[in-house]
């Protein structure tokens, strides 16, 4: 488990950017970067003592991109990627992952979606192919998407039974208001059941473009071979069709605000205190 955690931490630091790391006095392991002709940025870090590989794909398509009334669409799209590709249905795709002993997970924040795949180093090419197929030619079968959307909606309802699981959503709504960052990243029990495969396909086509993505790969690998294979695998990844979302500057609170959410049947009280911080694009040292 320490191996998995190490790779995750390294990749997270990698995506922050070397300039921030240098400013903070953190020594970054050496890594190489290339940009494909279609705009996909690829970062490769060799960790020869780790007999695993971790693929981490970031796409600029987060919950802030959800159209009004379709909250949860970004997360539904990310979750639907592992439900099959053009050549593999959901069952066959899951079986392929199981046979590799691979780990696949996705998460979505306000700005971007992240897909992580972890495989043994010897299974690099198979893992890369599965990731490529899921991202470039996802199946998005109607029954799979509908079932997943319904399950996610039920999950939102269940989460409301425990204040700790929804406190962050209430806090962001109170802080950001009608700003895109105030949306619940996981959607709501009202919007999720209304989403279908057509909406997911449209979101994917609009935002899952090579020019909006960063692919980081770390582990026991040979960078030259990795870049060559990635170039072959992702050369056909199209660019995004929708313009980049222009997120407006949010008004900062002019006075302290308090939101109280009363849930009479819980024996515990949870609270969160916070305010707006610097932008993730801020280049100043802090």
N, C-alpha and C positions, 0 to 999 in steps of 0.2 A: 504493500500500500504506500510506502514511502516513495517508491519509484514513481507511481502515478502522480502523487502530490508534487513531487519535484518537477516533473514535466509541466504540469499545469501552472506552477508558479513561474517557471522560466518563460513559458509562452505568454503569460499575462504581462510579465515585465517587458517582453519583447514588443508586444503590441502597444505599450505605453509610449515607447520611443526611446532611443538611446540618449537623446539630448536631455530628457528628464532624468534618466538614470545617472548620467555624468554629473548633472547639476546637484544631485542628491548624494554624490560620492559613492554610488553603487558600482561595483565592477561587473560589467556585463560580459558573459561568455561571448566568444567570437561567433558571428553569424554572417551569412551572405544574403544579399537581396538582388532579385532580378524582377523586371517588369515585362510581362508578355506583350505581344503586339496588340492584344485586345484590351489591355489595361490592367489585367490581373497582376497584383503585386505578390511575389512569392518570397518568403523568408525561410532560410534553412539553417538550422543549428545542429552541429554534430556533437553528440554526447556518447562517445564510444563505450563508456562504462555502463550504459543503460541498454539492456537487450530488448528495448521496445521502441515504438515510434508513436508519436502523437501528432495527428493532423488537427489543426484548428483553423476553421474558416470563419472570418468575420465579414458580414455583409451590412452595408449601411441601409438598414431597413428595420427600424425598431417600432415600438408601440406608438411613437409619435406620428408614424406614417399611417396608422389605421384611419380609414375614412370615417366621418361621423356616422354613428349608428352601426359601425362594424368593428367596434372595439374588441380586441382579441385576435384580429385577423393575422397580424404579424406572427404571433405565437402559434396560432393554428397552422400557418404555412410552414414554420420551422419544424413543428412536431410532425407534420404530414410527410416531410421528406423521407423519413425512414419507413414509410408505409408502401414502399415499392418503387420501382423504376420502370422504364419502358419495356425492359426484358424480363423483369421479375415482379411478381405480385407481392403483396404484403407478407404472405407466409414464406415464399421462397427467399425474399430479401432478409427476413428475420433468421431463417435457417442459415443463410450464407454468413451472417454476422456470428451466429452461434458456433458454426463450424470453425471459425477463426478464433473464437474466444475473445472477440472484439467488444469493446465498450463504445457505445454511441450515446451521446447526449446533446441536447440543445437547450439554449436559454435565450431570452429576449429581454433587453432593457429598453429604455426610451429611444435610444439612438440606433441600436444595431442588434442584429441577430447573430448568434454564435453556434456553430456546429463543431463538435469535437468527436473524433474517432481515434481510438487507441488500439493498436495491434502489436503483435510481436514483430521484431525487425525483419524476420524472414518473410513476413506476409505483406511487405510494403506495397508491392504492385497490386495485389488483390484488394487491399484496403483502399488504395488510391482509386482503383476502378470503381469500387462500390460508392465511394464518396462522390466521384465524378458523375456517375450515373444518377445518383439521387439528386444532385444539385442541378445538373444540366438537363436531364430528361426524367423528372419525377413522374410517377404514374398518376397521382391525385385521383384515385378512383372515387366515384361519388359515394359509394356505400362506406368506404373507409373514412373519408373526410367527414361525412355526416355523423358517423358513429363517434369519431374522435371529438367533434365539436360538442355533441351531446354530453359526452363524458367530462369534457372540460367545464361545461356549464354546471354539471352536477358537482364537480370539484369546487367551483366557486361557492356554491351554496353550502357545501360541507365545511369549507374553510371559515365561513361566517359563524360557525358554531364555536370557534376558538378565536378570541380577539387577537392573539399574538400573530395569527396568520394573515390578518387583514389590516392590522394597524398601519403598516407601511402605505397601503393604498389610501386609507383615510387621511394619513398625514400628507401625502403628496397632493391629494385633492384640495386639502385645506391650504397648503402652501402655494400651489401653482394655479389653483382655480381653473379657469377655462383654457389656460395655456396647454399646448399639446403634451407637456410633461406631466400634466395632472391626470392623464388617462391611466386607468389600471392596465398594466401590461398584459395581464391574463384575461382581459375582457370581463364581461358580466354574465350573469345567468339569463339576462334578457337578450343580449346581442349574440352570444355564441351560438345558440340553437338556430339562429337565422342564417348563419354562414353556410355556404355550400362550396362544392368543388370549383364552380365557375369563379367565385370570388377569390379563392386560393390561387387558381391559375393566373388570374389577372394580376394579383399582387406579386406573384413570383415573376411574371413577365416584366412588370413595371420596374421592379427593384432588384432582383437577383441578377445583376449584371456584373461582368468581369471588371468593368471600370469602377465598380462600387465595392470590390471585395479584396481582402487580404488573406492569403493562405500561408500559415506558418507550420513548419514541419520540424520536429526535434526528435533526436534519438540516435541510435546506432545506425548511421547511414553514411553514404559517400555523396557529398553535395553535388558534384558534377553529374552523377547518374540521376540523382533526384531531380535536378533542374531539367534534365533532358526528358525524363519521364513525365514530369508535370507539364512541360511544354506540349508534349504529344497529347496528353490526356485532356488538357483544358484549352487547347487552341480553338476549339469550336464553341467555347462558352460565349454567348452573345453579350452585347452591352445592354445596360438597362434602357428601357423605352420611356420611362417617366422622368421628368426633371427632378433634380435633387430637391428635397423639401427645404424650403427656406423657413427656418424656425425663428419666430420673432423674439426680440428681447422681452423677457418677462419683467413686469414691474415688481420691484422689491417691496416687501412689506414695510409700510410706514409706521407700524406700531405692532406690538405683540398681539397675537391672536390665539385663542384657545378653542378647540373643538372637543365637545364631549359626546361620546357615543354610548348610550345607555343600553346595557345588556343585563337584564335583571337576574338571569339564571346562571351567571358565572360567578364563582367564588373569588376570582382574582381580578385585579385591576392592572392594566398595562398602559404605559404612557410613552410617548416619544417626543423629544425636543430637538428641533433642528431649524436651519435656515438655508438660504442659498449660498453655495460656495463658488469658487472660480470655475470657469468653463474648462472642459477637458482639452480645449485647444489653446488655453492660456500658456504662453511661453515664459512667463515670468517665474523666477525661482520663488519657492515658498516652502 
